[in-house]
Amino acid sequence: MRPRLSTLMLAALALLALILGGSQSLLPTESPSIANPAPDETDYAAARRRMVAEAIVGWGIRDQAVIEVMGRVPRHEYVPAEVLDQAYANHPLPIGYGQTISQPYIVALMTQELRLEAGDRVLEVGTGSGYQAAVLAELGAEVYTIEIVGPLAEAAAARLQGYPNVATRHGDGYDGWPEAAPFDAIIVTAAPDHVPPPLLDQLAVGGRLVIPVGPVGDYQELWRITRRSPDQVESVSLGGVRFVPLLRTEEVRE
Ligand SMILES: C[S@@+](CC[C@H](N)C(=O)[O-])C[C@H]1O[C@@H](n2cnc3c(N)ncnc32)[C@H](O)[C@@H]1O
């Protein structure tokens, strides 16, 4: 018996519904690894390229060596798992103990303003995650980095193990690292309310200190201070910033 026209139409409609709407329900959505796979190195590389285009070059960084290194250092290896999906976003991220990994643009700006040459001896006060130290090391600097929070210092030291040109220390960076001084450059990634005199003392003639200075949680100013002679420095303001405070040993709770 030949099928009636209405039966044929119903079959056609059912087929159409399957094609249009059925494809999602046919996928094994119960498997998150297929429906929503974890990002791989290709995804991170793409996110890093976007970060460099939008937040580094797009926000005015011009130093080609800094741009190239920011496009190479795997920032996602320096952030906690809970915020991995934001590793390449242009804002600071929590790393525990009330501390942060700085915003990518600020890392690039401070690095650019250090005016590094390969082989420069650089002191970093505030290792945090170790990301800034890795950026400095990739630029060919000899890096000395000091962190006041013990567990952060320990974790960063482990992450930075692959860099023979990075020395790490747990301690109060207000006093600098006298045995390794003088430094061609010093970067301070937490804000004191005044420039620590030991850091100025440990700056070589011609050396640059990049440091945020100001009250806790309020407007702070980023400065580049250049030592012109043993008894003369010159300061240039690089604009307003907001950093976590530079702590002293007695203020640290772990
Ligand atoms: C904004 S975070 C630094 C981010 C870090 N440079 C990075 O790449 O992740 C500031 C860091 O400075 C540390 N810090 C604060 N006061 C310090 C001090 N007196 N000496 C050394 N580190 C200090 C904090 O514990 C914190 O880890």
PDBQT file of the ligand as one rigid body, heavy atoms in Angstrom, charges set to zero:
ROOT
HETATM    1  C1  LIG A 301      52.433  42.325  43.766  1.00  0.00    +0.000 C 
HETATM    2  S1  LIG A 301      53.221  40.982  44.565  1.00  0.00    +0.000 S 
HETATM    3  C2  LIG A 301      54.535  40.625  43.511  1.00  0.00    +0.000 C 
HETATM    4  C3  LIG A 301      54.290  39.956  42.270  1.00  0.00    +0.000 C 
HETATM    5  C4  LIG A 301      55.516  39.250  41.742  1.00  0.00    +0.000 C 
HETATM    6  N1  LIG A 301      56.557  40.140  41.317  1.00  0.00    +0.000 N 
HETATM    7  C5  LIG A 301      55.092  38.287  40.684  1.00  0.00    +0.000 C 
HETATM    8  O1  LIG A 301      55.620  38.322  39.568  1.00  0.00    +0.000 OA
HETATM    9  O2  LIG A 301      54.252  37.452  40.992  1.00  0.00    +0.000 OA
HETATM   10  C6  LIG A 301      54.226  41.705  45.845  1.00  0.00    +0.000 C 
HETATM   11  C7  LIG A 301      55.047  40.707  46.612  1.00  0.00    +0.000 C 
HETATM   12  O3  LIG A 301      55.931  41.423  47.498  1.00  0.00    +0.000 OA
HETATM   13  C8  LIG A 301      56.070  40.669  48.666  1.00  0.00    +0.000 C 
HETATM   14  N2  LIG A 301      56.615  41.557  49.700  1.00  0.00    +0.000 N 
HETATM   15  C9  LIG A 301      55.983  42.487  50.437  1.00  0.00    +0.000 A 
HETATM   16  N3  LIG A 301      56.847  43.090  51.280  1.00  0.00    +0.000 NA
HETATM   17  C10 LIG A 301      58.068  42.533  51.058  1.00  0.00    +0.000 A 
HETATM   18  C11 LIG A 301      59.360  42.720  51.604  1.00  0.00    +0.000 A 
HETATM   19  N4  LIG A 301      59.586  43.612  52.575  1.00  0.00    +0.000 N 
HETATM   20  N5  LIG A 301      60.375  41.963  51.135  1.00  0.00    +0.000 NA
HETATM   21  C12 LIG A 301      60.169  41.033  50.166  1.00  0.00    +0.000 A 
HETATM   22  N6  LIG A 301      58.958  40.804  49.622  1.00  0.00    +0.000 NA
HETATM   23  C13 LIG A 301      57.915  41.537  50.043  1.00  0.00    +0.000 A 
HETATM   24  C14 LIG A 301      54.657  40.169  48.905  1.00  0.00    +0.000 C 
HETATM   25  O4  LIG A 301      54.613  39.096  49.805  1.00  0.00    +0.000 OA
HETATM   26  C15 LIG A 301      54.221  39.810  47.492  1.00  0.00    +0.000 C 
HETATM   27  O5  LIG A 301      54.494  38.476  47.196  1.00  0.00    +0.000 OA
ENDROOT
TORSDOF 0
